[in-house]
Amino acid sequence: MNLELLESFGQNYPEEADGTLDCISMALTCTFNRWGTLLAVGCNDGRIVIWDFLTRGIAKIISAHIHPVCSLCWSRDGHKLVSASTDNIVSQWDVLSGDCDQRFRFPSPILKVQYHPRDQFQTCCSAGRR
C-alpha cells in the first residue's frame, strides 16, 4: 500500500566510508559550501581548517578563536564564512584571504550561527545565560 512512499525514502547514502580526512586537531563541527567543493571544519583548538574536497587537501587554515569553534556557516556566494566559539565571539571571515571582516562579542556562548539563505544577514542562537 505505501510501497511508493517507502521507496522514495530509500537509502541515499553510501554503504561504507569512501575515505577520511585527517584533521590537525579534534573536529567539533563541519559544513560544506553550497557546491560541495569546500569543507570547513571547526576545531577544538580554535582553528578553522578548510579542505578542498575534490583533492582531499587542506586549502586554508584560519587561526580563528582562542576557544573551540562550535558552529560554522558559509555565505551563499561562498566568499565568507561565519564562525562561533565558546569564547562568546562570532566572527565573519573572508575565505580567500583568511582575514576577519567582522567580530561580535556576546554576553553568553553562541550555540549556532547561520546566514540567511538569500541575503547577507546572520542569525545567532545563544545559550541565554552567562
Backbone as a chain_set.jsonl record, in Angstrom:
{"seq": "MNLELLESFGQNYPEEADGTLDCISMALTCTFNRWGTLLAVGCNDGRIVIWDFLTRGIAKIISAHIHPVCSLCWSRDGHKLVSASTDNIVSQWDVLSGDCDQRFRFPSPILKVQYHPRDQFQTCCSAGRR", "coords": {"N": [[0.813, -1.19, 0.0], [1.883, 1.345, 0.834], [4.195, 1.313, -0.642], [5.326, 2.891, -2.719], [5.771, 5.284, -1.353], [7.596, 4.428, 0.613], [9.798, 3.657, -0.989], [10.676, 6.111, -1.956], [11.955, 7.142, 0.213], [14.217, 5.667, 0.458], [17.561, 4.304, 0.977], [19.94, 6.728, 0.509], [22.652, 7.03, 0.66], [26.127, 6.169, 1.025], [27.146, 2.723, 1.489], [29.469, 2.148, 2.862], [32.345, 3.845, 4.282], [33.924, 6.223, 2.21], [36.377, 7.393, 2.412], [38.755, 9.159, 4.502], [39.446, 12.268, 6.181], [42.254, 13.521, 7.564], [42.419, 15.467, 10.209], [44.094, 18.29, 11.725], [43.556, 18.78, 14.308], [41.124, 18.058, 16.897], [38.005, 17.694, 15.442], [35.024, 19.564, 15.739], [32.777, 20.627, 14.514], [31.394, 20.787, 11.213], [30.932, 21.905, 7.82], [29.749, 21.951, 4.484], [30.386, 24.004, 1.572], [27.972, 25.502, -0.689], [28.285, 24.203, -3.126], [29.561, 21.9, -2.594], [32.281, 21.588, -2.782], [34.164, 22.629, -1.034], [35.05, 22.081, 2.343], [34.479, 23.224, 5.489], [35.95, 23.003, 8.626], [35.487, 23.177, 12.026], [37.591, 23.394, 14.763], [38.756, 21.974, 17.915], [40.86, 23.416, 18.973], [40.415, 26.029, 18.262], [40.935, 26.687, 15.656], [40.036, 27.01, 12.165], [39.767, 24.778, 9.622], [39.959, 24.579, 6.214], [39.047, 22.431, 3.781], [39.825, 21.31, 0.521], [37.627, 19.521, -1.06], [37.654, 18.061, -3.376], [40.33, 17.492, -4.04], [41.09, 16.49, -1.653], [42.795, 17.83, 0.04], [44.267, 20.27, 2.299], [43.094, 23.5, 2.015], [43.155, 25.972, 3.303], [44.103, 27.298, 6.471], [42.731, 28.812, 9.213], [43.452, 30.739, 11.946], [41.252, 31.149, 14.151], [39.819, 31.481, 16.661], [40.236, 31.659, 20.277], [39.139, 29.776, 21.927], [37.296, 26.615, 21.526], [35.773, 26.088, 18.288], [32.403, 26.154, 17.676], [30.345, 26.357, 15.836], [29.687, 26.786, 12.349], [29.117, 28.5, 9.236], [28.616, 28.878, 5.772], [28.556, 31.661, 3.515], [26.146, 32.481, 0.962], [27.378, 33.004, -1.527], [29.809, 31.826, -1.124], [32.113, 33.186, -0.447], [32.447, 34.119, 2.102], [32.695, 33.149, 5.541], [31.125, 32.362, 8.52], [31.77, 32.122, 11.973], [31.323, 30.643, 15.209], [32.254, 30.604, 18.629], [33.119, 29.076, 21.786], [34.112, 31.104, 23.27], [32.376, 33.196, 23.304], [32.328, 34.741, 21.024], [31.48, 35.788, 17.759], [32.557, 35.565, 14.492], [33.18, 36.883, 11.23], [34.62, 35.721, 8.291], [36.816, 36.318, 5.546], [37.145, 34.087, 3.059], [39.1, 33.655, 1.049], [41.321, 35.345, 1.714], [41.596, 34.858, 4.424], [41.213, 36.701, 6.379], [39.672, 38.446, 9.131], [36.584, 39.904, 8.834], [34.478, 40.953, 10.359], [33.698, 41.132, 13.847], [31.99, 40.038, 16.667], [31.151, 40.334, 20.068], [29.441, 38.524, 22.525], [27.279, 38.305, 25.453], [26.917, 35.726, 26.336], [27.552, 32.22, 25.565], [27.479, 31.323, 22.089], [25.467, 29.146, 20.343], [24.77, 28.418, 17.749], [25.322, 29.585, 14.449], [24.08, 31.181, 11.515], [23.68, 31.991, 8.109], [21.329, 34.011, 6.33], [19.329, 32.503, 3.796], [19.105, 33.905, 1.33], [19.889, 36.584, 1.614], [22.491, 38.697, 3.057], [22.302, 38.545, 5.803], [22.971, 37.61, 9.2], [22.254, 35.126, 11.649], [22.16, 34.4, 15.082], [22.181, 31.987, 17.656], [21.761, 31.808, 21.024], [22.929, 30.592, 24.245], [21.771, 31.945, 26.27], [22.474, 32.548, 28.856], [24.942, 33.459, 31.31]], "CA": [[0.0, 0.0, 0.0], [2.746, 2.514, 0.906], [5.472, 0.946, -1.24], [5.875, 4.05, -3.43], [6.248, 6.215, -0.335], [8.794, 3.851, 1.223], [10.909, 3.678, -1.936], [11.197, 7.469, -2.088], [12.795, 7.403, 1.386], [15.242, 4.629, 0.497], [18.922, 4.713, 1.306], [20.587, 7.601, -0.462], [23.968, 7.271, 1.22], [26.984, 5.01, 0.758], [27.129, 1.617, 2.443], [30.692, 2.202, 3.664], [33.079, 5.107, 4.168], [34.709, 6.389, 0.989], [37.715, 7.813, 2.805], [38.788, 10.014, 5.679], [40.293, 13.454, 6.16], [42.976, 13.579, 8.833], [42.47, 16.854, 10.651], [45.235, 18.61, 12.576], [43.039, 18.897, 15.665], [39.832, 17.392, 17.009], [36.929, 18.409, 14.756], [33.784, 19.677, 16.502], [31.684, 20.949, 13.602], [31.836, 20.927, 9.823], [29.882, 22.266, 6.876], [30.14, 22.114, 3.088], [29.844, 25.142, 0.836], [26.762, 25.069, -1.407], [28.645, 23.39, -4.285], [30.141, 20.657, -2.114], [33.696, 21.511, -3.149], [34.974, 23.006, 0.124], [34.529, 21.654, 3.631], [35.041, 23.979, 6.609], [35.941, 22.201, 9.849], [35.796, 23.922, 13.243], [38.391, 22.511, 15.616], [38.801, 22.152, 19.358], [41.908, 24.377, 19.33], [40.023, 27.355, 17.8], [41.237, 26.888, 14.238], [39.127, 26.562, 11.114], [40.51, 24.148, 8.535], [39.14, 24.49, 5.004], [39.522, 21.354, 2.92], [39.371, 21.175, -0.859], [37.095, 18.169, -1.001], [37.963, 17.363, -4.626], [41.706, 16.987, -3.963], [41.252, 15.979, -0.291], [43.907, 18.54, 0.659], [43.937, 21.475, 3.056], [43.168, 24.717, 1.207], [43.453, 27.123, 4.157], [43.942, 27.17, 7.918], [42.479, 30.122, 9.812], [43.512, 30.791, 13.415], [40.028, 31.919, 14.291], [39.377, 31.765, 18.025], [41.06, 31.147, 21.37], [38.415, 28.608, 22.431], [36.792, 25.75, 20.458], [34.782, 26.557, 17.316], [31.23, 25.3, 17.877], [29.396, 26.462, 14.732], [30.181, 27.406, 11.116], [28.154, 28.608, 8.143], [29.1, 29.534, 4.558], [27.657, 32.595, 2.837], [25.592, 31.91, -0.268], [28.341, 33.089, -2.627], [30.986, 31.043, -0.784], [33.278, 34.032, -0.183], [32.509, 34.415, 3.534], [32.412, 32.073, 6.48], [30.885, 32.901, 9.856], [32.099, 31.115, 12.982], [31.014, 30.937, 16.608], [33.143, 29.889, 19.53], [32.72, 29.086, 23.191], [34.61, 32.346, 23.881], [31.274, 34.162, 23.145], [32.626, 35.599, 19.878], [31.084, 35.401, 16.409], [33.435, 36.249, 13.54], [32.972, 36.653, 9.799], [35.929, 35.572, 7.659], [36.989, 36.276, 4.101], [37.722, 32.761, 2.866], [40.313, 33.71, 0.229], [42.447, 35.963, 2.421], [41.67, 34.374, 5.797], [41.095, 37.849, 7.279], [38.415, 38.643, 9.841], [35.866, 41.103, 8.389], [33.663, 41.462, 11.461], [33.774, 40.338, 15.068], [30.985, 40.448, 17.646], [31.23, 39.658, 21.363], [28.135, 38.364, 23.152], [27.398, 38.051, 26.893], [26.82, 34.292, 26.627], [28.019, 31.408, 24.434], [26.637, 31.186, 20.901], [25.345, 27.733, 20.014], [24.605, 28.206, 16.31], [25.289, 30.752, 13.563], [23.502, 30.826, 10.225], [23.376, 33.062, 7.168], [20.034, 33.97, 5.655], [19.551, 31.799, 2.527], [19.19, 34.77, 0.147], [20.522, 37.858, 1.938], [23.734, 38.59, 3.814], [22.034, 38.653, 7.23], [23.403, 36.5, 10.036], [21.441, 34.844, 12.818], [22.889, 33.699, 16.138], [21.354, 31.365, 18.68], [22.563, 31.879, 22.244], [22.525, 29.79, 25.396], [20.918, 32.829, 27.043], [22.934, 32.739, 30.233], [26.388, 33.721, 31.393]], "C": [[0.865, 1.265, 0.0], [4.111, 2.253, 0.286], [6.111, 2.117, -1.974], [6.45, 5.068, -2.451], [7.539, 5.703, 0.304], [9.992, 3.921, 0.288], [11.489, 5.081, -2.101], [12.081, 7.855, -0.907], [13.891, 6.347, 1.536], [16.617, 5.192, 0.793], [19.527, 5.522, 0.173], [21.96, 7.995, 0.081], [24.82, 6.019, 0.995], [26.894, 3.954, 1.862], [28.35, 1.637, 3.357], [31.417, 3.51, 3.401], [33.957, 5.103, 2.924], [36.157, 6.731, 1.31], [37.622, 8.674, 4.045], [39.667, 11.227, 5.407], [40.949, 13.538, 7.533], [43.18, 15.028, 9.224], [43.641, 17.059, 11.606], [44.839, 18.754, 14.039], [41.686, 18.195, 15.709], [38.733, 18.253, 16.388], [35.667, 18.391, 15.609], [32.573, 19.929, 15.618], [32.242, 21.042, 12.191], [30.64, 21.264, 8.946], [30.474, 22.431, 5.483], [29.658, 23.456, 2.563], [28.709, 24.626, -0.049], [27.047, 24.212, -2.626], [29.258, 22.053, -3.874], [31.613, 20.497, -2.429], [34.626, 21.837, -1.99], [34.266, 22.573, 1.402], [35.238, 22.455, 4.714], [34.86, 23.154, 7.881], [36.343, 23.092, 11.018], [36.438, 22.998, 14.259], [38.36, 22.917, 17.085], [39.83, 23.195, 19.789], [41.615, 25.789, 18.824], [40.318, 27.63, 16.341], [40.089, 26.418, 13.355], [39.999, 26.02, 9.994], [39.562, 24.018, 7.353], [39.792, 23.476, 4.075], [38.974, 21.528, 1.51], [38.915, 19.728, -0.987], [37.381, 17.382, -2.273], [39.362, 16.752, -4.589], [42.003, 16.327, -2.623], [42.466, 16.593, 0.411], [43.425, 19.776, 1.402], [44.14, 22.694, 2.167], [43.582, 25.918, 2.047], [43.261, 26.727, 5.613], [43.809, 28.58, 8.48], [42.569, 29.979, 11.326], [42.398, 31.725, 13.868], [39.736, 32.372, 15.716], [40.386, 31.224, 19.034], [40.461, 29.85, 21.908], [37.874, 27.784, 21.26], [35.733, 26.421, 19.573], [33.591, 25.609, 17.393], [30.215, 25.374, 16.74], [30.033, 27.209, 13.57], [29.047, 27.494, 10.109], [28.79, 29.369, 6.99], [28.081, 30.559, 4.083], [27.204, 31.953, 1.531], [26.595, 31.922, -1.41], [29.64, 32.336, -2.342], [32.228, 31.852, -0.482], [33.486, 34.302, 1.299], [32.165, 33.165, 4.337], [32.204, 32.727, 7.839], [31.115, 31.773, 10.862], [31.674, 31.605, 14.361], [31.894, 30.058, 17.474], [32.602, 29.955, 20.948], [33.308, 30.274, 23.947], [33.62, 33.501, 23.725], [31.487, 35.108, 21.969], [32.116, 34.956, 18.6], [31.925, 36.229, 15.453], [33.033, 35.905, 12.123], [34.332, 36.716, 9.111], [35.828, 35.684, 6.153], [37.752, 34.987, 3.812], [39.026, 32.819, 2.078], [41.509, 34.254, 0.996], [42.646, 35.395, 3.827], [41.548, 35.478, 6.827], [39.713, 37.904, 7.922], [37.797, 39.963, 9.393], [35.112, 41.765, 9.533], [33.809, 40.534, 12.656], [32.779, 40.916, 16.066], [31.174, 39.645, 18.926], [29.836, 39.668, 21.988], [28.316, 38.058, 24.638], [27.329, 36.569, 27.266], [27.262, 33.501, 25.395], [26.988, 31.318, 23.312], [26.639, 29.717, 20.492], [25.338, 27.478, 18.515], [24.636, 29.537, 15.595], [24.795, 30.289, 12.204], [23.336, 32.077, 9.393], [21.952, 32.894, 6.666], [20.254, 33.328, 4.285], [19.715, 32.708, 1.304], [19.927, 36.076, 0.405], [21.799, 37.618, 2.74], [23.527, 38.759, 5.32], [22.54, 37.411, 7.956], [22.446, 36.354, 11.211], [22.281, 34.064, 13.812], [21.896, 33.156, 17.151], [22.204, 31.208, 19.932], [22.041, 30.931, 23.314], [21.668, 30.612, 26.35], [21.313, 33.014, 28.489], [24.44, 32.961, 30.213], [27.127, 32.53, 31.914]], "O": [[0.593, 2.18, -0.778], [5.087, 2.906, 0.653], [7.32, 2.32, -1.865], [7.507, 5.646, -2.704], [8.475, 6.476, 0.511], [11.1, 4.218, 0.736], [12.683, 5.22, -2.363], [12.873, 8.792, -1.009], [14.429, 6.16, 2.627], [16.808, 6.407, 0.851], [19.614, 5.065, -0.967], [22.375, 9.148, -0.028], [24.281, 4.93, 0.796], [26.604, 4.266, 3.017], [28.273, 1.19, 4.502], [31.14, 4.199, 2.419], [34.638, 4.123, 2.624], [37.061, 6.388, 0.548], [36.535, 8.893, 4.579], [40.52, 11.21, 4.519], [40.26, 13.617, 8.55], [44.009, 15.731, 8.645], [44.121, 16.107, 12.223], [45.703, 18.841, 14.912], [41.163, 17.784, 14.673], [38.556, 19.41, 16.769], [35.278, 17.349, 16.138], [31.466, 19.494, 15.937], [33.421, 21.339, 11.998], [29.496, 20.954, 9.277], [31.563, 22.982, 5.321], [28.654, 23.991, 3.033], [28.512, 23.415, -0.142], [26.139, 23.548, -3.125], [29.451, 21.174, -4.714], [32.145, 19.389, -2.353], [35.764, 21.368, -1.965], [33.046, 22.684, 1.524], [36.46, 22.378, 4.846], [33.767, 22.671, 8.175], [37.417, 23.694, 11.003], [35.893, 21.942, 14.579], [37.992, 24.036, 17.441], [39.691, 23.796, 20.854], [42.471, 26.666, 18.938], [39.984, 28.702, 15.836], [39.291, 25.561, 13.734], [40.867, 26.724, 9.478], [38.492, 23.422, 7.469], [40.933, 23.643, 3.644], [37.802, 21.855, 1.326], [39.74, 18.815, -1.02], [37.352, 16.151, -2.25], [39.562, 15.629, -5.051], [43.038, 15.68, -2.463], [43.087, 15.96, 1.266], [42.321, 20.268, 1.167], [45.228, 22.901, 1.628], [44.29, 26.796, 1.554], [42.382, 25.933, 5.949], [44.666, 29.434, 8.252], [41.84, 29.185, 11.921], [42.584, 32.939, 13.956], [39.433, 33.544, 15.939], [41.271, 30.439, 18.692], [41.188, 28.937, 22.298], [37.983, 28.212, 20.111], [34.914, 27.209, 20.045], [33.741, 24.403, 17.2], [29.31, 24.542, 16.677], [30.815, 28.139, 13.767], [28.13, 26.674, 10.118], [29.433, 30.396, 7.206], [26.876, 30.353, 4.23], [27.813, 30.995, 1.056], [26.666, 30.966, -2.182], [30.487, 32.218, -3.227], [33.298, 31.279, -0.279], [34.584, 34.675, 1.711], [31.456, 32.268, 3.879], [33.012, 33.552, 8.265], [30.714, 30.63, 10.64], [31.665, 32.803, 14.643], [32.234, 28.931, 17.113], [31.744, 30.778, 21.267], [33.037, 30.441, 25.136], [33.969, 34.653, 23.979], [30.88, 36.177, 21.927], [32.287, 33.758, 18.374], [32.001, 37.451, 15.584], [32.6, 34.788, 11.839], [35.101, 37.652, 9.325], [34.869, 35.203, 5.55], [38.882, 34.817, 4.271], [39.97, 32.1, 2.406], [42.597, 33.682, 0.933], [43.753, 35.446, 4.361], [41.753, 35.24, 8.018], [38.72, 37.47, 7.338], [38.407, 41.021, 9.55], [35.108, 42.989, 9.66], [34.013, 39.329, 12.512], [32.731, 42.127, 16.283], [31.338, 38.425, 18.884], [29.144, 40.687, 21.981], [29.383, 37.601, 25.048], [27.65, 36.201, 28.396], [27.337, 34.057, 24.299], [25.784, 31.247, 23.559], [27.7, 29.118, 20.317], [25.836, 26.451, 18.053], [24.051, 30.514, 16.064], [25.051, 29.159, 11.787], [22.903, 33.111, 9.9], [21.435, 31.78, 6.586], [21.284, 33.585, 3.661], [20.387, 32.331, 0.343], [20.536, 36.622, -0.515], [22.141, 36.479, 3.059], [24.472, 39.081, 6.039], [22.539, 36.309, 7.407], [21.897, 37.34, 11.705], [23.032, 33.168, 13.427], [20.892, 33.798, 17.46], [23.246, 30.552, 19.905], [20.88, 30.522, 23.298], [20.919, 30.052, 27.15], [20.551, 33.584, 29.27], [25.114, 32.682, 29.222], [28.35, 32.573, 32.048]]}, "num_chains": 1, "name": "protein.A"}
